[in-house]
Amino acid sequence: MNSGFASTGTQSANEFNAVIRNVYERNMKQWEKWVDQTSDKKCRMVQEVRQHFKNGTQLNDSTIKMKL
């Protein structure tokens, strides 16, 4: 039985990326507006995530462990 992100390795990373991409695409317009209106550190993390999806690249541990 697969319990979401309890799986390990590439499958888990792919599941994580699929969930994040889905959330990103559903909320892109609000995120774009919010990102453009603030320079908060968390906003810069959102900008980094946004750029990954625009580039079609996957998130990895170094991307996720951003300085907050």
A tleap script that builds the chain and sets N, CA, C and O, in Angstrom:
source leaprc.protein.ff14SB
mol = sequence {
  NMET ASN SER GLY PHE ALA SER THR GLY THR
  GLN SER ALA ASN GLU PHE ASN ALA VAL ILE
  ARG ASN VAL TYR GLU ARG ASN MET LYS GLN
  TRP GLU LYS TRP VAL ASP GLN THR SER ASP
  LYS LYS CYS ARG MET VAL GLN GLU VAL ARG
  GLN HIE PHE LYS ASN GLY THR GLN LEU ASN
  ASP SER THR ILE LYS MET LYS CLEU
}
set mol.1.N position { 0.845 -1.188 0.000 }
set mol.1.CA position { 0.000 0.000 0.000 }
set mol.1.C position { 0.884 1.242 0.000 }
set mol.1.O position { 1.769 1.380 0.845 }
set mol.2.N position { 0.648 2.126 -0.928 }
set mol.2.CA position { 1.429 3.347 -1.022 }
set mol.2.C position { 0.775 4.423 -0.170 }
set mol.2.O position { -0.380 4.784 -0.396 }
set mol.3.N position { 1.505 4.930 0.799 }
set mol.3.CA position { 0.946 5.960 1.679 }
set mol.3.C position { 1.538 7.323 1.339 }
set mol.3.O position { 2.115 7.983 2.203 }
set mol.4.N position { 1.401 7.736 0.118 }
set mol.4.CA position { 1.856 9.066 -0.283 }
set mol.4.C position { 3.359 9.166 -0.351 }
set mol.4.O position { 4.004 8.442 -1.109 }
set mol.5.N position { 3.926 10.071 0.449 }
set mol.5.CA position { 5.354 10.342 0.371 }
set mol.5.C position { 6.186 9.419 1.246 }
set mol.5.O position { 7.376 9.663 1.445 }
set mol.6.N position { 5.573 8.358 1.773 }
set mol.6.CA position { 6.324 7.410 2.589 }
set mol.6.C position { 7.261 6.570 1.727 }
set mol.6.O position { 8.229 6.006 2.238 }
set mol.7.N position { 6.986 6.480 0.433 }
set mol.7.CA position { 7.871 5.725 -0.449 }
set mol.7.C position { 9.209 6.445 -0.566 }
set mol.7.O position { 9.320 7.622 -0.223 }
set mol.8.N position { 10.220 5.735 -1.050 }
set mol.8.CA position { 11.553 6.325 -1.097 }
set mol.8.C position { 12.052 6.426 -2.529 }
set mol.8.O position { 11.476 5.854 -3.454 }
set mol.9.N position { 13.128 7.163 -2.681 }
set mol.9.CA position { 13.809 7.217 -3.970 }
set mol.9.C position { 13.104 8.063 -5.012 }
set mol.9.O position { 12.383 9.009 -4.694 }
set mol.10.N position { 13.332 7.697 -6.268 }
set mol.10.CA position { 12.847 8.480 -7.403 }
set mol.10.C position { 11.334 8.576 -7.433 }
set mol.10.O position { 10.789 9.629 -7.765 }
set mol.11.N position { 10.650 7.498 -7.094 }
set mol.11.CA position { 9.181 7.526 -7.113 }
set mol.11.C position { 8.663 8.632 -6.197 }
set mol.11.O position { 7.765 9.385 -6.573 }
set mol.12.N position { 9.228 8.727 -5.000 }
set mol.12.CA position { 8.803 9.747 -4.050 }
set mol.12.C position { 9.091 11.142 -4.590 }
set mol.12.O position { 8.246 12.032 -4.492 }
set mol.13.N position { 10.269 11.337 -5.155 }
set mol.13.CA position { 10.629 12.638 -5.729 }
set mol.13.C position { 9.691 13.000 -6.865 }
set mol.13.O position { 9.268 14.150 -6.982 }
set mol.14.N position { 9.365 12.030 -7.700 }
set mol.14.CA position { 8.456 12.286 -8.817 }
set mol.14.C position { 7.056 12.623 -8.324 }
set mol.14.O position { 6.398 13.507 -8.872 }
set mol.15.N position { 6.597 11.919 -7.285 }
set mol.15.CA position { 5.286 12.211 -6.706 }
set mol.15.C position { 5.273 13.622 -6.131 }
set mol.15.O position { 4.320 14.375 -6.328 }
set mol.16.N position { 6.333 13.968 -5.425 }
set mol.16.CA position { 6.435 15.304 -4.833 }
set mol.16.C position { 6.382 16.372 -5.922 }
set mol.16.O position { 5.637 17.345 -5.803 }
set mol.17.N position { 7.163 16.195 -6.972 }
set mol.17.CA position { 7.181 17.161 -8.065 }
set mol.17.C position { 5.823 17.262 -8.743 }
set mol.17.O position { 5.407 18.356 -9.125 }
set mol.18.N position { 5.128 16.148 -8.897 }
set mol.18.CA position { 3.807 16.164 -9.530 }
set mol.18.C position { 2.815 16.953 -8.681 }
set mol.18.O position { 2.020 17.728 -9.213 }
set mol.19.N position { 2.859 16.762 -7.373 }
set mol.19.CA position { 1.959 17.494 -6.479 }
set mol.19.C position { 2.272 18.985 -6.519 }
set mol.19.O position { 1.367 19.810 -6.645 }
set mol.20.N position { 3.540 19.328 -6.411 }
set mol.20.CA position { 3.934 20.740 -6.418 }
set mol.20.C position { 3.573 21.389 -7.750 }
set mol.20.O position { 3.081 22.517 -7.774 }
set mol.21.N position { 3.813 20.689 -8.860 }
set mol.21.CA position { 3.477 21.236 -10.176 }
set mol.21.C position { 1.964 21.472 -10.282 }
set mol.21.O position { 1.528 22.493 -10.815 }
set mol.22.N position { 1.170 20.524 -9.773 }
set mol.22.CA position { -0.284 20.660 -9.823 }
set mol.22.C position { -0.737 21.887 -9.036 }
set mol.22.O position { -1.549 22.675 -9.521 }
set mol.23.N position { -0.216 22.044 -7.836 }
set mol.23.CA position { -0.563 23.203 -7.008 }
set mol.23.C position { -0.106 24.483 -7.697 }
set mol.23.O position { -0.844 25.467 -7.744 }
set mol.24.N position { 1.104 24.466 -8.229 }
set mol.24.CA position { 1.648 25.643 -8.914 }
set mol.24.C position { 0.764 26.053 -10.085 }
set mol.24.O position { 0.416 27.226 -10.224 }
set mol.25.N position { 0.403 25.096 -10.920 }
set mol.25.CA position { -0.388 25.422 -12.105 }
set mol.25.C position { -1.775 25.938 -11.736 }
set mol.25.O position { -2.294 26.844 -12.389 }
set mol.26.N position { -2.379 25.366 -10.691 }
set mol.26.CA position { -3.709 25.814 -10.276 }
set mol.26.C position { -3.676 27.222 -9.690 }
set mol.26.O position { -4.653 27.964 -9.793 }
set mol.27.N position { -2.559 27.587 -9.081 }
set mol.27.CA position { -2.479 28.865 -8.371 }
set mol.27.C position { -1.539 29.865 -9.032 }
set mol.27.O position { -1.188 30.881 -8.432 }
set mol.28.N position { -1.131 29.579 -10.265 }
set mol.28.CA position { -0.084 30.373 -10.901 }
set mol.28.C position { -0.402 31.866 -10.936 }
set mol.28.O position { 0.473 32.678 -10.633 }
set mol.29.N position { -1.611 32.247 -11.290 }
set mol.29.CA position { -1.928 33.673 -11.408 }
set mol.29.C position { -1.818 34.396 -10.070 }
set mol.29.O position { -1.273 35.497 -10.001 }
set mol.30.N position { -2.338 33.774 -9.000 }
set mol.30.CA position { -2.215 34.396 -7.687 }
set mol.30.C position { -0.748 34.470 -7.276 }
set mol.30.O position { -0.305 35.477 -6.724 }
set mol.31.N position { 0.010 33.397 -7.545 }
set mol.31.CA position { 1.421 33.374 -7.184 }
set mol.31.C position { 2.190 34.439 -7.940 }
set mol.31.O position { 3.017 35.141 -7.359 }
set mol.32.N position { 1.921 34.566 -9.242 }
set mol.32.CA position { 2.618 35.570 -10.054 }
set mol.32.C position { 2.380 36.963 -9.465 }
set mol.32.O position { 3.316 37.750 -9.329 }
set mol.33.N position { 1.141 37.261 -9.120 }
set mol.33.CA position { 0.802 38.570 -8.570 }
set mol.33.C position { 1.498 38.773 -7.229 }
set mol.33.O position { 2.069 39.833 -6.975 }
set mol.34.N position { 1.450 37.751 -6.369 }
set mol.34.CA position { 2.068 37.850 -5.051 }
set mol.34.C position { 3.578 38.000 -5.157 }
set mol.34.O position { 4.175 38.817 -4.456 }
set mol.35.N position { 4.191 37.219 -6.029 }
set mol.35.CA position { 5.644 37.267 -6.201 }
set mol.35.C position { 6.074 38.651 -6.667 }
set mol.35.O position { 7.096 39.171 -6.220 }
set mol.36.N position { 5.295 39.247 -7.562 }
set mol.36.CA position { 5.645 40.563 -8.091 }
set mol.36.C position { 5.455 41.681 -7.070 }
set mol.36.O position { 5.997 42.772 -7.246 }
set mol.37.N position { 4.697 41.427 -6.008 }
set mol.37.CA position { 4.371 42.487 -5.050 }
set mol.37.C position { 5.206 42.460 -3.776 }
set mol.37.O position { 5.039 43.338 -2.929 }
set mol.38.N position { 6.080 41.508 -3.611 }
set mol.38.CA position { 6.828 41.419 -2.357 }
set mol.38.C position { 8.259 40.962 -2.606 }
set mol.38.O position { 8.542 40.287 -3.596 }
set mol.39.N position { 9.157 41.333 -1.702 }
set mol.39.CA position { 10.551 40.908 -1.824 }
set mol.39.C position { 10.969 40.064 -0.620 }
set mol.39.O position { 12.156 39.931 -0.325 }
set mol.40.N position { 9.989 39.504 0.063 }
set mol.40.CA position { 10.222 38.647 1.225 }
set mol.40.C position { 11.080 37.436 0.855 }
set mol.40.O position { 11.060 36.996 -0.294 }
set mol.41.N position { 11.832 36.896 1.816 }
set mol.41.CA position { 12.670 35.721 1.541 }
set mol.41.C position { 11.846 34.531 1.071 }
set mol.41.O position { 12.270 33.808 0.169 }
set mol.42.N position { 10.685 34.316 1.661 }
set mol.42.CA position { 9.822 33.219 1.226 }
set mol.42.C position { 9.364 33.453 -0.202 }
set mol.42.O position { 9.200 32.504 -0.969 }
set mol.43.N position { 9.156 34.706 -0.560 }
set mol.43.CA position { 8.783 35.034 -1.928 }
set mol.43.C position { 9.901 34.622 -2.883 }
set mol.43.O position { 9.625 34.114 -3.970 }
set mol.44.N position { 11.154 34.833 -2.493 }
set mol.44.CA position { 12.275 34.440 -3.353 }
set mol.44.C position { 12.307 32.929 -3.539 }
set mol.44.O position { 12.693 32.442 -4.601 }
set mol.45.N position { 11.902 32.182 -2.508 }
set mol.45.CA position { 11.809 30.731 -2.651 }
set mol.45.C position { 10.737 30.382 -3.678 }
set mol.45.O position { 10.939 29.498 -4.510 }
set mol.46.N position { 9.596 31.074 -3.623 }
set mol.46.CA position { 8.536 30.844 -4.604 }
set mol.46.C position { 9.045 31.179 -6.001 }
set mol.46.O position { 8.750 30.453 -6.951 }
set mol.47.N position { 9.804 32.264 -6.143 }
set mol.47.CA position { 10.359 32.623 -7.448 }
set mol.47.C position { 11.264 31.514 -7.973 }
set mol.47.O position { 11.244 31.203 -9.164 }
set mol.48.N position { 12.058 30.916 -7.084 }
set mol.48.CA position { 12.950 29.829 -7.485 }
set mol.48.C position { 12.150 28.624 -7.970 }
set mol.48.O position { 12.478 28.023 -8.992 }
set mol.49.N position { 11.093 28.276 -7.225 }
set mol.49.CA position { 10.234 27.162 -7.633 }
set mol.49.C position { 9.578 27.476 -8.973 }
set mol.49.O position { 9.521 26.624 -9.860 }
set mol.50.N position { 9.088 28.690 -9.113 }
set mol.50.CA position { 8.442 29.109 -10.362 }
set mol.50.C position { 9.410 28.969 -11.539 }
set mol.50.O position { 9.024 28.498 -12.608 }
set mol.51.N position { 10.657 29.375 -11.343 }
set mol.51.CA position { 11.644 29.290 -12.419 }
set mol.51.C position { 11.924 27.838 -12.801 }
set mol.51.O position { 12.104 27.534 -13.980 }
set mol.52.N position { 11.962 26.944 -11.820 }
set mol.52.CA position { 12.174 25.526 -12.123 }
set mol.52.C position { 11.093 25.004 -13.052 }
set mol.52.O position { 11.388 24.282 -14.004 }
set mol.53.N position { 9.835 25.362 -12.783 }
set mol.53.CA position { 8.755 24.860 -13.619 }
set mol.53.C position { 8.734 25.526 -14.984 }
set mol.53.O position { 8.377 24.891 -15.976 }
set mol.54.N position { 9.111 26.797 -15.049 }
set mol.54.CA position { 9.209 27.452 -16.357 }
set mol.54.C position { 10.296 26.790 -17.195 }
set mol.54.O position { 10.167 26.673 -18.414 }
set mol.55.N position { 11.368 26.357 -16.533 }
set mol.55.CA position { 12.477 25.698 -17.231 }
set mol.55.C position { 12.204 24.220 -17.482 }
set mol.55.O position { 12.930 23.578 -18.240 }
set mol.56.N position { 11.167 23.675 -16.855 }
set mol.56.CA position { 10.849 22.259 -17.001 }
set mol.56.C position { 11.790 21.352 -16.234 }
set mol.56.O position { 11.923 20.173 -16.562 }
set mol.57.N position { 12.452 21.899 -15.202 }
set mol.57.CA position { 13.380 21.091 -14.412 }
set mol.57.C position { 12.698 20.559 -13.161 }
set mol.57.O position { 11.649 21.055 -12.750 }
set mol.58.N position { 13.305 19.550 -12.566 }
set mol.58.CA position { 12.770 18.934 -11.357 }
set mol.58.C position { 13.341 19.626 -10.123 }
set mol.58.O position { 14.458 20.143 -10.143 }
set mol.59.N position { 12.556 19.626 -9.055 }
set mol.59.CA position { 13.064 20.082 -7.770 }
set mol.59.C position { 13.918 18.973 -7.170 }
set mol.59.O position { 13.659 17.790 -7.390 }
set mol.60.N position { 14.935 19.361 -6.413 }
set mol.60.CA position { 15.757 18.374 -5.714 }
set mol.60.C position { 16.026 18.882 -4.301 }
set mol.60.O position { 15.564 19.959 -3.926 }
set mol.61.N position { 16.766 18.112 -3.527 }
set mol.61.CA position { 17.002 18.488 -2.133 }
set mol.61.C position { 17.625 19.867 -1.999 }
set mol.61.O position { 17.247 20.628 -1.108 }
set mol.62.N position { 18.575 20.205 -2.870 }
set mol.62.CA position { 19.231 21.503 -2.752 }
set mol.62.C position { 18.265 22.636 -3.071 }
set mol.62.O position { 18.405 23.733 -2.531 }
set mol.63.N position { 17.295 22.390 -3.932 }
set mol.63.CA position { 16.292 23.412 -4.244 }
set mol.63.C position { 15.356 23.608 -3.065 }
set mol.63.O position { 14.994 24.735 -2.728 }
set mol.64.N position { 14.967 22.508 -2.445 }
set mol.64.CA position { 13.996 22.561 -1.358 }
set mol.64.C position { 14.612 23.175 -0.102 }
set mol.64.O position { 13.927 23.885 0.634 }
set mol.65.N position { 15.892 22.912 0.153 }
set mol.65.CA position { 16.558 23.412 1.357 }
set mol.65.C position { 17.093 24.824 1.115 }
set mol.65.O position { 18.298 25.064 1.175 }
set mol.66.N position { 16.189 25.736 0.845 }
set mol.66.CA position { 16.583 27.115 0.577 }
set mol.66.C position { 16.685 27.865 1.899 }
set mol.66.O position { 16.064 27.477 2.888 }
set mol.67.N position { 17.461 28.929 1.913 }
set mol.67.CA position { 17.590 29.737 3.119 }
set mol.67.C position { 16.321 30.554 3.317 }
set mol.67.O position { 15.909 31.317 2.442 }
set mol.68.N position { 15.715 30.379 4.477 }
set mol.68.CA position { 14.500 31.147 4.801 }
set mol.68.C position { 14.831 32.192 5.849 }
set mol.68.O position { 13.953 32.949 6.266 }
savepdb mol mol.pdb
quit
